[in-house]
Amino acid sequence: MEIDLGANAFGIDFHPSKNLVAAGLIDGQLHLYRYDTESSLVRERKVRAHKESCRAVRFIDDGQRIVTASADCSILATDVETGASVARLENAHEDAVNTLITVTETTIASGDDKGCVKIWDTRQRSCSHEFNVHEDYISDMTFASDTMKLVATSGDGTLSVCNLRTSKVQAQSEFSEDELLSVVIMKNGRKAICGTQNGILMLYSWGFFKDCSDRFVDLSPNSVDVLLKLDEDRLITGCDNGIISLVGILPNRIIQPIGSHEFPIEDLALSHDNKFLGSTAHDSMLKLWDLEEIIEGSNGNASGAAEDSDSDNDGMDLDNDPKPSKGSKRKTKSKANPVDNRAFFADM
């Protein structure tokens, strides 16, 4: 099923328990749609959330609220039932906010165009951590809950690991030749997979973040703009040629195509029951793909995958020096900056 949003959508997210999907648009609008198991997508409401583009969308508080981040530097919380603004932080970052993820039940993380990552406590409505490790925009983030570490990728070509327990940057990769655009953690926490502008998937072994342990080149030369984890052995890729594919990791292979848009993929998300895959692209379309047949047809294909030789050291934090090598292209700030206790959201 699909629907024309009327404008390009930068971010989408599914409600954690209901058949609802939210989309943040380039014109600052937040759209909420209800879907069924047949072929219907119906808009529940439209909210003027931001003055500039709405770049990221996440349901929080068990789906009671939607948090959005914008190029106007603000973060907004919207009530799902009424569409009313619950709270807003006008100057969440000094630059445009590009990414937003849920970290725990009470914390979210945001990344901006200057390479700054912030962790927000939604109960205290305050910034609890701030990391300035990158020199270019934060393209994507993911969180390892068992170790309390946040992994971020950047347009500066590096990956960073921020430890939320110690408020320190645990590790940073060497500079790659191209921008890192997307990241997921797979293989039960043993691998971090990054999508790049040149279409190569870079595989990093946990604890060995200086350089990647493997590269998968079959998607090249189309940039891998979005990665979405399906399970520990398979992920879904969204590329700038508009193709959405199911990809196996270790062994690395394209399992099958899922669908396509006419223009580059902007975001991907899974419904609460993993029945539907949602996709948005530069064609202003929101599409929902039924994954049941795809999952059934590919189950077991990735079993018995071989691991890299360094997997015996999984869980060891071996990269203690977050600085790139002397031969790297640029220098980065490797120390987490202190943060103030300013309010997370100003009550509306």
FITORMI-992508 format. One record per residue (C-alpha): x, y, z; residue number from 1. Coordinates in steps of 0.001 Angstrom, whole numbers, plus 500000, padded with zeros to 6 digits. Layout:
// residues N
(r (X; Y; Z); NUM)
...
***
This chain:
// residues 348
(r (500000; 500000; 500000); 1)
(r (501151; 503561; 499388); 2)
(r (500124; 507187; 499693); 3)
(r (501386; 510482; 498272); 4)
(r (502482; 512683; 501188); 5)
(r (502526; 515827; 499092); 6)
(r (506164; 516513; 500033); 7)
(r (509337; 514524; 500598); 8)
(r (509520; 512742; 503949); 9)
(r (512880; 512611; 505737); 10)
(r (511875; 510358; 508628); 11)
(r (509258; 507728; 509507); 12)
(r (508472; 505586; 512546); 13)
(r (505825; 503038; 513538); 14)
(r (503833; 503078; 516756); 15)
(r (505118; 500398; 519186); 16)
(r (501731; 498647; 519510); 17)
(r (499117; 500205; 517205); 18)
(r (498748; 500325; 513425); 19)
(r (500012; 503893; 513173); 20)
(r (502932; 505324; 511208); 21)
(r (504313; 508859; 511490); 22)
(r (506194; 510800; 508818); 23)
(r (508212; 514018; 509124); 24)
(r (508205; 516129; 505959); 25)
(r (510582; 518571; 504315); 26)
(r (508061; 521390; 504850); 27)
(r (508097; 520906; 508642); 28)
(r (504811; 519004; 508749); 29)
(r (504222; 515897; 510868); 30)
(r (501755; 513417; 509390); 31)
(r (500159; 510508; 511254); 32)
(r (498565; 507639; 509295); 33)
(r (496515; 504621; 510291); 34)
(r (496935; 501450; 508246); 35)
(r (495158; 498100; 508106); 36)
(r (496139; 494615; 506956); 37)
(r (494426; 495042; 503594); 38)
(r (495456; 498014; 501487); 39)
(r (494422; 501184; 503274); 40)
(r (496486; 504132; 504520); 41)
(r (494374; 506880; 506069); 42)
(r (495736; 510132; 507469); 43)
(r (494712; 510689; 511085); 44)
(r (496110; 514191; 511422); 45)
(r (498565; 516752; 510128); 46)
(r (500579; 518971; 512470); 47)
(r (502718; 521995; 511673); 48)
(r (505621; 520813; 513834); 49)
(r (508609; 522921; 512723); 50)
(r (509507; 526050; 510806); 51)
(r (511990; 524133; 508686); 52)
(r (512304; 520518; 507541); 53)
(r (511373; 517750; 509972); 54)
(r (514325; 515378; 509652); 55)
(r (513631; 512662; 512229); 56)
(r (510590; 511116; 513921); 57)
(r (510329; 508753; 516920); 58)
(r (507474; 507454; 519064); 59)
(r (508261; 507601; 522801); 60)
(r (506462; 506960; 526118); 61)
(r (504909; 503695; 524871); 62)
(r (503571; 505488; 521829); 63)
(r (501795; 508300; 523695); 64)
(r (504003; 510972; 522134); 65)
(r (505963; 511601; 518970); 66)
(r (509320; 513387; 519159); 67)
(r (510544; 515189; 516052); 68)
(r (513840; 516909; 515245); 69)
(r (514307; 519687; 512732); 70)
(r (516717; 521713; 510658); 71)
(r (515508; 524726; 512696); 72)
(r (517541; 523279; 515647); 73)
(r (514433; 522420; 517661); 74)
(r (513039; 519194; 519141); 75)
(r (509273; 518867; 519649); 76)
(r (507082; 516408; 521578); 77)
(r (503562; 515972; 520165); 78)
(r (500632; 514131; 521769); 79)
(r (499577; 511219; 519563); 80)
(r (495876; 511287; 520524); 81)
(r (495276; 515027; 520170); 82)
(r (498091; 516302; 517961); 83)
(r (498775; 519032; 520525); 84)
(r (502294; 520210; 521271); 85)
(r (503322; 518806; 524645); 86)
(r (506724; 520472; 524938); 87)
(r (509355; 522091; 522757); 88)
(r (513057; 522878; 522987); 89)
(r (513758; 525698; 520567); 90)
(r (517561; 525517; 520672); 91)
(r (518312; 521870; 521267); 92)
(r (521479; 522148; 519148); 93)
(r (523567; 524961; 517755); 94)
(r (523062; 523569; 514263); 95)
(r (520377; 521671; 512355); 96)
(r (519359; 518412; 514035); 97)
(r (519792; 515572; 511566); 98)
(r (519179; 512340; 513500); 99)
(r (517133; 511172; 516467); 100)
(r (516899; 507737; 518105); 101)
(r (515364; 506189; 521204); 102)
(r (518046; 505075; 523656); 103)
(r (516055; 503806; 526658); 104)
(r (512493; 504235; 527886); 105)
(r (513451; 507609; 529336); 106)
(r (516274; 508838; 527096); 107)
(r (516713; 509806; 523463); 108)
(r (519777; 510813; 521446); 109)
(r (520076; 513528; 518806); 110)
(r (522846; 514380; 516358); 111)
(r (523372; 517590; 514413); 112)
(r (525051; 518889; 511267); 113)
(r (528194; 519964; 513149); 114)
(r (528903; 516471; 514484); 115)
(r (527540; 516945; 518009); 116)
(r (525642; 514126; 519757); 117)
(r (523418; 514847; 522754); 118)
(r (521619; 512502; 525145); 119)
(r (518348; 513785; 526616); 120)
(r (516545; 512656; 529770); 121)
(r (512846; 512919; 528928); 122)
(r (511799; 512822; 532595); 123)
(r (514099; 515609; 533742); 124)
(r (513797; 517334; 530358); 125)
(r (517514; 518008; 530339); 126)
(r (520641; 517154; 528382); 127)
(r (522623; 514556; 530329); 128)
(r (525542; 513932; 527938); 129)
(r (527171; 515796; 525073); 130)
(r (529822; 514404; 522728); 131)
(r (531716; 516455; 520152); 132)
(r (533801; 513816; 518417); 133)
(r (532927; 514377; 514749); 134)
(r (533790; 517176; 512334); 135)
(r (530821; 516761; 510009); 136)
(r (527112; 515924; 510256); 137)
(r (525883; 512928; 512261); 138)
(r (524356; 510673; 509623); 139)
(r (523028; 507862; 511813); 140)
(r (523124; 506389; 515310); 141)
(r (522321; 503107; 517052); 142)
(r (522484; 501941; 520664); 143)
(r (523904; 498821; 522330); 144)
(r (521724; 498566; 525439); 145)
(r (523698; 495768; 527093); 146)
(r (526885; 497867; 527208); 147)
(r (525265; 501335; 527312); 148)
(r (527239; 502446; 524272); 149)
(r (526000; 504625; 521451); 150)
(r (527481; 504146; 517981); 151)
(r (527381; 507110; 515593); 152)
(r (528424; 507563; 511964); 153)
(r (529355; 510843; 510331); 154)
(r (529917; 512591; 507062); 155)
(r (533546; 512996; 508136); 156)
(r (534053; 509294; 507305); 157)
(r (534398; 507967; 510852); 158)
(r (532447; 505862; 513316); 159)
(r (532469; 506657; 517043); 160)
(r (531487; 504712; 520176); 161)
(r (530288; 506820; 523112); 162)
(r (530040; 505253; 526576); 163)
(r (527017; 506632; 528404); 164)
(r (528149; 505179; 531736); 165)
(r (531456; 507063; 531741); 166)
(r (530412; 510012; 529519); 167)
(r (533506; 509367; 527409); 168)
(r (534215; 508536; 523782); 169)
(r (535219; 504870; 523920); 170)
(r (536600; 504563; 520397); 171)
(r (536749; 506165; 516976); 172)
(r (537537; 504529; 513660); 173)
(r (540160; 505572; 511162); 174)
(r (538946; 507946; 508483); 175)
(r (537413; 506068; 505579); 176)
(r (537642; 507265; 502020); 177)
(r (533967; 508147; 501934); 178)
(r (531102; 509343; 504100); 179)
(r (529518; 506854; 506491); 180)
(r (525755; 507205; 506062); 181)
(r (524092; 504498; 508152); 182)
(r (524811; 501979; 510909); 183)
(r (523282; 498924; 512618); 184)
(r (524578; 496451; 515222); 185)
(r (524202; 492760; 514313); 186)
(r (525454; 489249; 515100); 187)
(r (524342; 489537; 518749); 188)
(r (526401; 492663; 519270); 189)
(r (529562; 491357; 517629); 190)
(r (529393; 493422; 514430); 191)
(r (528648; 497037; 513528); 192)
(r (527656; 497440; 509870); 193)
(r (528034; 500799; 508121); 194)
(r (526647; 501938; 504782); 195)
(r (528777; 504319; 502731); 196)
(r (528393; 506835; 499949); 197)
(r (530243; 504601; 497496); 198)
(r (527914; 501677; 498196); 199)
(r (530295; 499508; 500237); 200)
(r (529082; 497944; 503469); 201)
(r (531865; 498156; 506061); 202)
(r (531825; 495545; 508843); 203)
(r (533473; 496397; 512162); 204)
(r (534112; 493807; 514881); 205)
(r (533081; 494980; 518330); 206)
(r (536129; 496100; 520257); 207)
(r (538137; 496577; 517035); 208)
(r (536829; 499849; 515663); 209)
(r (540027; 501301; 514215); 210)
(r (539445; 499644; 510859); 211)
(r (536758; 497448; 509355); 212)
(r (537199; 493665; 509375); 213)
(r (535278; 493039; 506138); 214)
(r (533747; 494839; 503174); 215)
(r (530716; 493950; 501076); 216)
(r (530783; 495597; 497659); 217)
(r (527778; 494130; 495799); 218)
(r (525617; 497234; 496323); 219)
(r (528261; 499576; 494880); 220)
(r (528288; 502142; 493307); 221)
(r (524872; 503081; 494723); 222)
(r (525208; 504805; 498094); 223)
(r (523682; 502907; 501031); 224)
(r (521709; 505717; 502624); 225)
(r (519665; 503625; 505068); 226)
(r (520253; 500383; 506971); 227)
(r (517516; 498626; 508936); 228)
(r (518196; 495517; 511027); 229)
(r (515742; 492676; 510399); 230)
(r (517412; 490081; 512626); 231)
(r (520945; 489108; 513693); 232)
(r (521834; 487783; 510216); 233)
(r (519839; 489978; 507838); 234)
(r (519372; 493658; 507218); 235)
(r (517416; 495811; 504786); 236)
(r (519214; 498402; 502670); 237)
(r (517879; 501547; 501036); 238)
(r (520044; 502990; 498261); 239)
(r (520148; 506143; 496166); 240)
(r (518955; 504209; 493111); 241)
(r (515614; 503717; 494914); 242)
(r (516105; 499978; 495431); 243)
(r (515273; 498309; 498760); 244)
(r (517052; 494971; 499277); 245)
(r (517274; 492174; 501817); 246)
(r (520955; 491500; 502541); 247)
(r (522629; 488703; 504491); 248)
(r (525643; 489374; 506697); 249)
(r (528387; 486743; 507166); 250)
(r (528004; 485224; 504668); 251)
(r (527609; 488537; 502840); 252)
(r (525164; 488457; 499962); 253)
(r (522107; 490127; 498474); 254)
(r (519271; 487732; 499303); 255)
(r (516553; 489403; 497248); 256)
(r (515053; 492761; 496289); 257)
(r (512065; 493927; 498347); 258)
(r (510771; 496901; 496382); 259)
(r (511676; 500252; 494925); 260)
(r (510943; 503955; 494637); 261)
(r (511675; 506162; 491645); 262)
(r (514153; 508233; 493633); 263)
(r (516701; 507749; 496458); 264)
(r (515466; 506068; 499630); 265)
(r (515266; 508433; 502599); 266)
(r (514158; 506229; 505515); 267)
(r (513007; 502710; 506440); 268)
(r (511118; 501381; 509481); 269)
(r (509441; 498161; 510663); 270)
(r (505924; 497948; 512097); 271)
(r (505449; 496800; 515686); 272)
(r (504653; 493227; 514573); 273)
(r (507338; 493193; 511833); 274)
(r (504600; 492547; 509271); 275)
(r (505159; 495751; 507325); 276)
(r (508219; 497599; 506128); 277)
(r (507702; 501327; 505673); 278)
(r (509777; 503314; 503187); 279)
(r (510032; 506928; 502097); 280)
(r (512028; 508464; 499265); 281)
(r (512526; 511664; 497309); 282)
(r (509339; 510911; 495351); 283)
(r (507031; 512064; 498206); 284)
(r (505605; 508559; 498554); 285)
(r (505108; 506563; 501734); 286)
(r (505011; 502849; 500923); 287)
(r (504229; 499881; 503147); 288)
(r (505557; 496505; 502046); 289)
(r (504188; 493189; 503379); 290)
(r (507237; 491302; 504644); 291)
(r (505625; 487987; 505580); 292)
(r (506319; 486215; 502294); 293)
(r (509814; 487720; 502097); 294)
(r (510695; 486583; 505614); 295)
(r (509263; 483097; 505088); 296)
(r (511125; 482725; 501817); 297)
(r (514481; 483674; 503279); 298)
(r (514333; 482049; 506743); 299)
(r (517387; 479935; 507475); 300)
(r (519380; 481233; 504515); 301)
(r (521852; 482958; 506805); 302)
(r (522302; 480132; 509285); 303)
(r (525713; 478665; 509863); 304)
(r (527483; 481895; 508949); 305)
(r (531192; 482037; 509682); 306)
(r (532498; 484727; 512008); 307)
(r (535685; 486743; 511723); 308)
(r (538725; 485420; 513524); 309)
(r (538614; 488214; 516097); 310)
(r (535105; 487271; 517252); 311)
(r (536548; 485391; 520227); 312)
(r (537274; 488789; 521723); 313)
(r (533686; 490021; 521384); 314)
(r (532646; 492328; 524193); 315)
(r (536195; 493489; 524889); 316)
(r (536645; 497242; 524618); 317)
(r (540050; 497161; 523024); 318)
(r (540031; 500510; 521245); 319)
(r (540806; 502800; 524160); 320)
(r (542314; 505649; 522154); 321)
(r (539504; 507462; 520299); 322)
(r (541893; 509528; 518184); 323)
(r (542497; 508697; 514503); 324)
(r (546028; 507808; 513475); 325)
(r (548551; 510487; 512545); 326)
(r (547996; 509783; 508876); 327)
(r (544280; 510610; 509069); 328)
(r (542764; 513357; 506960); 329)
(r (541570; 515545; 509818); 330)
(r (541771; 515954; 513549); 331)
(r (538690; 515493; 515730); 332)
(r (537690; 516481; 519205); 333)
(r (537861; 513254; 521180); 334)
(r (536607; 514436; 524541); 335)
(r (533000; 514646; 525690); 336)
(r (532160; 518226; 526595); 337)
(r (530440; 519122; 529883); 338)
(r (526778; 519994; 529559); 339)
(r (524481; 522362; 531383); 340)
(r (521201; 521432; 532991); 341)
(r (518981; 523537; 530789); 342)
(r (515439; 522287; 530315); 343)
(r (514855; 519614; 527731); 344)
(r (511484; 520983; 526726); 345)
(r (509875; 524293; 527562); 346)
(r (506297; 523563; 528631); 347)
(r (503749; 524743; 526136); 348)
***
